[in-house]
């Protein structure tokens, strides 16, 4: 929808997949965690306030990196 930002996508993910899943993506102060990379139409997005253009269908890709346990 017009005026959407990446934050809206993450809010919907939280609604659908639960707040526990959302905590694996976003820190307590609202920033993307280092274990999460987000691409909007192929470009790295570092801020959840990044607007999503309303003209054409946007592609949002989320890559999650698992933390390695142990040494």
C-alpha positions as CSV (number, residue, x, y, z in Angstrom):
1,X,0.0,0.0,0.0
2,X,1.0,3.6,-0.5
3,X,3.3,4.9,2.3
4,X,4.4,1.5,3.5
5,X,7.9,0.9,4.9
6,X,9.9,-2.2,5.8
7,X,8.7,-1.8,9.3
8,X,5.1,-2.7,8.1
9,X,6.5,-5.9,6.6
10,X,8.1,-6.9,9.8
11,X,5.0,-6.0,11.8
12,X,3.0,-8.4,9.6
13,X,5.6,-11.1,10.1
14,X,5.3,-10.7,13.8
15,X,1.5,-10.9,13.6
16,X,1.7,-14.1,11.5
17,X,4.7,-15.8,13.0
18,X,4.6,-14.5,16.5
19,X,6.7,-12.1,18.6
20,X,9.3,-14.8,19.4
21,X,10.2,-15.1,15.7
22,X,10.3,-11.3,15.4
23,X,12.8,-11.1,18.2
24,X,15.2,-13.1,16.0
25,X,15.1,-10.3,13.5
26,X,14.8,-7.0,15.5
27,X,16.6,-5.9,18.6
28,X,14.9,-4.3,21.7
29,X,15.6,-0.8,20.4
30,X,14.0,-1.6,17.0
31,X,17.1,-2.1,14.9
32,X,17.8,-5.0,12.6
33,X,20.0,-7.6,14.3
34,X,23.4,-8.5,12.8
35,X,22.1,-12.0,12.0
36,X,19.5,-10.5,9.6
37,X,20.0,-9.0,6.2
38,X,17.1,-7.4,4.3
39,X,17.0,-6.6,0.6
40,X,14.4,-4.4,-1.0
41,X,14.2,-4.9,-4.8
42,X,17.7,-6.3,-4.7
43,X,19.2,-3.5,-2.7
44,X,20.5,-3.9,0.9
45,X,18.2,-2.1,3.3
46,X,19.7,-1.2,6.7
47,X,16.8,0.7,8.2
48,X,13.2,-0.5,8.8
49,X,12.0,3.0,8.0
50,X,13.0,2.4,4.4
51,X,9.9,3.2,2.3
52,X,8.5,0.7,-0.1
53,X,7.4,2.3,-3.4
54,X,3.7,1.9,-4.0
55,X,3.8,1.8,-7.8
56,X,4.9,-1.7,-8.6
57,X,5.1,-4.9,-6.6
58,X,8.2,-4.8,-4.4
59,X,10.4,-7.7,-3.6
60,X,11.5,-8.1,0.0
61,X,14.1,-10.8,0.8
62,X,15.2,-11.6,4.3
63,X,18.3,-13.7,4.9
64,X,18.8,-15.0,8.4
65,X,22.3,-16.1,9.7
66,X,22.3,-18.6,12.5
67,X,24.8,-17.9,15.3
68,X,27.4,-20.6,15.6
69,X,27.5,-22.1,19.1
70,X,30.8,-23.2,20.7
71,X,34.3,-22.1,19.9
